[in-house]
């Protein structure tokens, strides 16, 4: 199972393009990690306008946090993140400065 939590700034990633982003990410996960990694799930959260800043200005940055199967090697993880970013930029029409993406192993714990 692969899970993604996307935290977006209100008005920056319209609900209408989210299915396309999900489909692209699902395909990339299958291509890079392998179909046997299981289904891909998504959760979306919106930060209300005015409640997020970056450098003192209203933020447009999305946080995309993935949880992938344990044991993914560095090269595969890097390829996954690069492909995810490229698809996100293309579909959402944003720059590399508007997405922070991560992919941690399922068994790792954050503090």
N, CA, C and O of each residue as an XYZ file, in Angstrom:
444
protein
N       0.838     -1.186      0.000
C       0.000      0.000      0.000
C       0.881      1.246      0.000
O       1.881      1.311      0.714
N       0.505      2.214     -0.791
C       1.202      3.495     -0.873
C       0.190      4.579     -0.525
O      -0.925      4.593     -1.046
N       0.588      5.482      0.355
C      -0.312      6.552      0.783
C       0.328      7.906      0.531
O       1.532      8.079      0.721
N      -0.478      8.862      0.104
C      -0.027     10.233     -0.057
C      -0.978     11.170      0.661
O      -2.196     11.075      0.515
N      -0.406     12.075      1.439
C      -1.143     13.171      2.053
C      -0.692     14.445      1.359
O       0.498     14.763      1.338
N      -1.642     15.171      0.792
C      -1.341     16.428      0.109
C      -1.972     17.566      0.896
O      -3.190     17.623      1.064
N      -1.137     18.460      1.370
C      -1.610     19.652      2.063
C      -1.399     20.821      1.126
O      -0.268     21.173      0.791
N      -2.507     21.420      0.707
C      -2.453     22.477     -0.302
C      -3.005     23.775      0.268
O      -3.820     23.775      1.190
N      -2.552     24.856     -0.292
C      -3.052     26.179      0.083
C      -4.360     26.432     -0.670
O      -4.456     26.162     -1.867
N      -5.346     26.943      0.027
C      -6.650     27.201     -0.572
C      -6.507     27.993     -1.870
O      -5.838     29.025     -1.919
N      -7.157     27.479     -2.925
C      -7.151     28.151     -4.215
C      -5.963     27.849     -5.104
O      -5.921     28.312     -6.244
N      -5.000     27.089     -4.620
C      -3.788     26.841     -5.411
C      -3.851     25.569     -6.255
O      -3.326     25.541     -7.368
N      -4.482     24.529     -5.743
C      -4.627     23.273     -6.493
C      -6.124     22.981     -6.562
O      -6.674     22.368     -5.647
N      -6.788     23.413     -7.634
C      -8.239     23.247     -7.728
C      -8.674     21.784     -7.623
O      -7.985     20.879     -8.094
N      -9.826     21.577     -6.997
C     -10.363     20.221     -6.836
C     -10.514     19.518     -8.182
O     -10.387     18.296     -8.263
N     -10.782     20.279     -9.227
C     -10.997     19.695    -10.547
C      -9.787     19.013    -11.160
O      -9.947     18.145    -12.019
N      -8.566     19.383    -10.738
C      -7.377     18.737    -11.309
C      -6.827     17.643    -10.386
O      -5.901     16.930    -10.770
N      -7.365     17.504     -9.213
C      -6.849     16.507     -8.271
C      -6.978     15.073     -8.777
O      -6.054     14.285     -8.575
N      -8.087     14.696     -9.426
C      -8.134     13.338     -9.986
C      -7.033     13.071    -11.016
O      -6.500     11.964    -11.083
N      -6.696     14.078    -11.812
C      -5.615     13.916    -12.794
C      -4.269     13.757    -12.083
O      -3.439     12.947    -12.498
N      -4.053     14.524    -11.020
C      -2.824     14.375    -10.234
C      -2.758     12.983     -9.615
O      -1.710     12.339     -9.648
N      -3.864     12.517     -9.052
C      -3.899     11.186     -8.443
C      -3.611     10.100     -9.476
O      -2.850      9.171     -9.203
N      -4.210     10.210    -10.648
C      -3.980      9.212    -11.697
C      -2.517      9.194    -12.130
O      -1.934      8.127    -12.318
N      -1.927     10.380    -12.287
C      -0.518     10.452    -12.693
C       0.391      9.864    -11.624
O       1.320      9.120    -11.938
N       0.131     10.190    -10.370
C       0.953      9.667     -9.274
C       0.804      8.159     -9.167
O       1.792      7.457     -8.948
N      -0.407      7.650     -9.318
C      -0.637      6.199     -9.270
C       0.160      5.499    -10.366
O       0.796      4.475    -10.118
N       0.124      6.051    -11.579
C       0.879      5.450    -12.695
C       2.373      5.493    -12.423
O       3.075      4.507    -12.648
N       2.862      6.622    -11.942
C       4.297      6.758    -11.650
C       4.713      5.745    -10.593
O       5.754      5.104    -10.734
N       3.924      5.592     -9.546
C       4.257      4.612     -8.500
C       4.346      3.209     -9.081
O       5.267      2.460     -8.757
N       3.394      2.847     -9.937
C       3.425      1.533    -10.572
C       4.635      1.358    -11.461
O       5.262      0.299    -11.462
N       4.968      2.392    -12.220
C       6.112      2.321    -13.128
C       7.443      2.267    -12.384
O       8.344      1.526    -12.779
N       7.575      3.051    -11.308
C       8.860      3.186    -10.624
C       9.033      2.150     -9.512
O      10.090      1.528     -9.403
N       8.011      1.965     -8.699
C       8.118      1.039     -7.560
C       7.641     -0.355     -7.939
O       8.188     -1.354     -7.471
N       6.619     -0.422     -8.790
C       6.073     -1.702     -9.212
C       4.633     -1.852     -8.769
O       4.254     -1.420     -7.681
N       3.841     -2.467     -9.621
C       2.418     -2.677     -9.334
C       2.206     -3.484     -8.054
O       1.200     -3.308     -7.367
N       3.149     -4.366     -7.735
C       3.012     -5.223     -6.550
C       3.066     -4.433     -5.243
O       2.766     -4.975     -4.179
N       3.442     -3.174     -5.316
C       3.485     -2.332     -4.108
C       2.084     -2.070     -3.565
O       1.922     -1.597     -2.440
N       1.084     -2.379     -4.369
C      -0.283     -2.259     -3.895
C      -0.968     -0.992     -4.346
O      -0.398     -0.185     -5.080
N      -2.198     -0.825     -3.900
C      -2.957      0.359     -4.310
C      -2.363      1.637     -3.728
O      -1.620      1.615     -2.746
N      -2.716      2.749     -4.366
C      -2.257      4.069     -3.931
C      -3.474      4.829     -3.417
O      -4.503      4.901     -4.090
N      -3.348      5.394     -2.219
C      -4.454      6.178     -1.663
C      -4.006      7.618     -1.453
O      -2.815      7.905     -1.335
N      -4.983      8.516     -1.411
C      -4.718      9.944     -1.287
C      -5.630     10.566     -0.242
O      -6.797     10.197     -0.110
N      -5.070     11.519      0.501
C      -5.856     12.382      1.382
C      -5.461     13.815      1.074
O      -4.279     14.131      0.938
N      -6.445     14.662      0.967
C      -6.225     16.068      0.657
C      -6.644     16.921      1.842
O      -7.688     16.681      2.448
N      -5.835     17.913      2.170
C      -6.167     18.889      3.199
C      -5.859     20.268      2.637
O      -4.851     20.464      1.959
N      -6.738     21.219      2.926
C      -6.521     22.594      2.470
C      -6.228     23.498      3.649
O      -6.895     23.441      4.682
N      -5.221     24.331      3.473
C      -4.899     25.375      4.440
C      -5.675     26.611      3.995
O      -5.520     27.068      2.863
N      -6.499     27.144      4.873
C      -7.324     28.303      4.520
C      -6.457     29.480      4.079
O      -5.365     29.700      4.602
N      -6.967     30.224      3.113
C      -6.256     31.405      2.616
C      -5.875     32.307      3.780
O      -6.689     32.595      4.657
N      -4.630     32.745      3.771
C      -4.137     33.623      4.820
C      -3.562     32.908      6.020
O      -2.992     33.550      6.903
N      -3.695     31.587      6.076
C      -3.189     30.816      7.221
C      -1.840     30.168      6.962
O      -1.326     29.464      7.831
N      -1.254     30.386      5.797
C       0.066     29.849      5.482
C       0.926     30.922      4.835
O       0.479     31.641      3.941
N       2.154     31.019      5.295
C       3.073     31.988      4.710
C       4.398     31.315      4.383
O       4.747     30.278      4.947
N       5.111     31.921      3.473
C       6.463     31.494      3.107
C       7.237     32.765      2.830
O       6.884     33.538      1.940
N       8.285     32.976      3.589
C       9.077     34.188      3.428
C       8.274     35.453      3.700
O       8.544     36.506      3.122
N       7.285     35.345      4.583
C       6.476     36.501      4.935
C       5.363     36.834      3.959
O       4.633     37.806      4.158
N       5.224     36.043      2.913
C       4.181     36.240      1.905
C       3.220     35.053      1.937
O       3.598     33.967      2.377
N       1.978     35.245      1.477
C       1.053     34.115      1.415
C       1.677     32.950      0.634
O       2.239     33.142     -0.444
N       1.570     31.773      1.182
C       2.195     30.599      0.574
C       1.338     30.012     -0.530
O       0.109     30.047     -0.468
N       2.001     29.473     -1.539
C       1.356     28.699     -2.599
C       1.912     27.271     -2.598
O       1.615     26.483     -3.495
N       2.716     26.949     -1.591
C       3.427     25.683     -1.553
C       2.529     24.527     -1.124
O       1.742     24.643     -0.185
N       2.666     23.423     -1.828
C       2.001     22.177     -1.475
C       3.013     21.257     -0.811
O       4.168     21.182     -1.229
N       2.571     20.561      0.223
C       3.369     19.518      0.867
C       2.754     18.184      0.441
O       1.586     17.920      0.723
N       3.538     17.348     -0.235
C       3.092     16.031     -0.667
C       3.943     15.004      0.066
O       5.119     14.818     -0.248
N       3.341     14.343      1.039
C       4.067     13.387      1.883
C       3.605     11.975      1.557
O       2.443     11.623      1.756
N       4.543     11.171      1.050
C       4.228      9.803      0.681
C       4.777      8.795      1.679
O       5.804      9.020      2.320
N       4.067      7.679      1.793
C       4.518      6.531      2.574
C       4.534      5.358      1.604
O       3.504      4.971      1.052
N       5.734      4.798      1.407
C       5.926      3.743      0.416
C       6.411      2.470      1.112
O       6.786      2.513      2.284
N       6.408      1.343      0.405
C       6.861      0.100      1.029
C       8.304      0.202      1.539
O       9.126      0.921      0.971
N       8.589     -0.517      2.598
C       9.931     -0.544      3.175
C      10.955     -1.066      2.172
O      10.653     -1.896      1.315
N      12.179     -0.551      2.308
C      13.300     -1.085      1.551
C      13.522     -0.471      0.185
O      14.295     -1.007     -0.608
N      12.879      0.619     -0.106
C      13.083      1.280     -1.394
C      14.501      1.866     -1.421
O      14.878      2.615     -0.520
N      15.278      1.532     -2.441
C      16.648      2.044     -2.497
C      16.656      3.522     -2.895
O      15.665      4.050     -3.400
N      17.788      4.170     -2.657
C      17.905      5.611     -2.869
C      17.642      6.010     -4.317
O      16.986      7.019     -4.576
N      18.148      5.228     -5.255
C      17.958      5.549     -6.668
C      16.481      5.496     -7.041
O      15.984      6.383     -7.735
N      15.782      4.465     -6.587
C      14.355      4.334     -6.878
C      13.568      5.470     -6.235
O      12.695      6.064     -6.868
N      13.878      5.768     -4.976
C      13.178      6.855     -4.275
C      13.408      8.189     -4.992
O      12.471      8.968     -5.172
N      14.643      8.450     -5.396
C      14.956      9.691     -6.111
C      14.197      9.758     -7.425
O      13.631     10.799     -7.759
N      14.179      8.662     -8.175
C      13.437      8.624     -9.435
C      11.949      8.867     -9.198
O      11.311      9.612     -9.941
N      11.403      8.239     -8.167
C       9.992      8.426     -7.843
C       9.693      9.898     -7.579
O       8.758     10.459     -8.150
N      10.482     10.518     -6.717
C      10.235     11.914     -6.360
C      10.420     12.854     -7.550
O       9.669     13.818     -7.699
N      11.397     12.586     -8.381
C      11.610     13.433     -9.558
C      10.447     13.311    -10.542
O       9.994     14.308    -11.105
N       9.974     12.093    -10.742
C       8.837     11.876    -11.651
C       7.559     12.496    -11.087
O       6.779     13.098    -11.824
N       7.347     12.347     -9.773
C       6.175     12.956     -9.148
C       6.206     14.471     -9.330
O       5.202     15.083     -9.694
N       7.364     15.065     -9.075
C       7.490     16.505     -9.230
C       7.199     16.948    -10.648
O       6.448     17.901    -10.858
N       7.783     16.270    -11.622
C       7.582     16.654    -13.019
C       6.107     16.597    -13.407
O       5.608     17.489    -14.093
N       5.412     15.549    -12.970
C       3.983     15.430    -13.278
C       3.186     16.522    -12.577
O       2.279     17.114    -13.163
N       3.529     16.783    -11.327
C       2.815     17.811    -10.557
C       2.964     19.178    -11.220
O       1.983     19.903    -11.380
N       4.190     19.528    -11.606
C       4.436     20.829    -12.241
C       3.640     20.948    -13.541
O       3.034     21.983    -13.816
N       3.648     19.883    -14.332
C       2.961     19.893    -15.627
C       1.447     20.021    -15.447
O       0.811     20.842    -16.107
N       0.877     19.221    -14.567
C      -0.582     19.188    -14.414
C      -1.100     20.421    -13.665
O      -2.095     21.027    -14.062
N      -0.417     20.777    -12.590
C      -0.890     21.887    -11.747
C      -0.429     23.244    -12.247
O      -0.947     24.275    -11.819
N       0.542     23.249    -13.151
C       1.039     24.511    -13.672
C       1.792     25.333    -12.636
O       1.726     26.562    -12.632
N       2.508     24.640    -11.759
C       3.279     25.320    -10.717
C       4.771     25.118    -10.975
O       5.169     24.347    -11.849
N       5.580     25.823    -10.199
C       7.027     25.696    -10.329
C       7.569     24.756     -9.263
O       6.847     24.335     -8.359
N       8.844     24.437     -9.384
C       9.503     23.575     -8.407
C       9.566     24.222     -7.026
O       9.840     23.543     -6.036
N       9.317     25.513     -6.951
C       9.318     26.217     -5.664
C       7.968     26.123     -4.960
O       7.808     26.637     -3.853
N       6.990     25.466     -5.601
C       5.645     25.382     -5.037
C       5.253     23.963     -4.644
O       4.079     23.686     -4.403
N       6.229     23.070     -4.580
C       5.966     21.694     -4.154
C       7.133     21.203     -3.315
O       8.293     21.328     -3.706
N       6.809     20.644     -2.160
C       7.779     19.919     -1.341
C       7.252     18.494     -1.264
O       6.171     18.261     -0.724
N       8.004     17.544     -1.797
C       7.561     16.155     -1.843
C       8.526     15.277     -1.057
O       9.737     15.502     -1.050
N       7.964     14.275     -0.399
C       8.784     13.305      0.341
C       8.158     11.924      0.183
O       6.978     11.784     -0.139
N       8.989     10.907      0.419
C       8.508      9.523      0.360
C       9.301      8.730      1.401
O      10.467      8.404      1.176
N       8.683      8.425      2.518
C       9.348      7.663      3.580
C       8.869      6.225      3.553
O       7.779      5.921      3.068
N       9.714      5.343      4.088
C       9.337      3.940      4.186
C       8.191      3.779      5.183
O       8.090      4.528      6.155
N       7.342      2.807      4.932
C       6.201      2.539      5.800
C       6.633      2.275      7.236
O       5.960      2.705      8.173
N       7.732      1.584      7.417
C       8.175      1.214      8.757
C       8.903      2.313      9.510
O       9.118      2.189     10.716
N       9.287      3.385      8.831
C       9.991      4.455      9.533
C       8.988      5.304     10.283
O       7.838      5.452      9.867
N       9.435      5.851     11.383
C       8.547      6.684     12.201
C       9.113      8.081     12.261
O      10.325      8.279     12.356
N       8.216      9.046     12.204
C       8.657     10.429     12.371
C       8.388     10.839     13.807
O       7.477     10.325     14.456
N       9.195     11.773     14.293
C       9.027     12.193     15.685
C       8.068     13.334     15.809
O       7.814     13.809     16.916
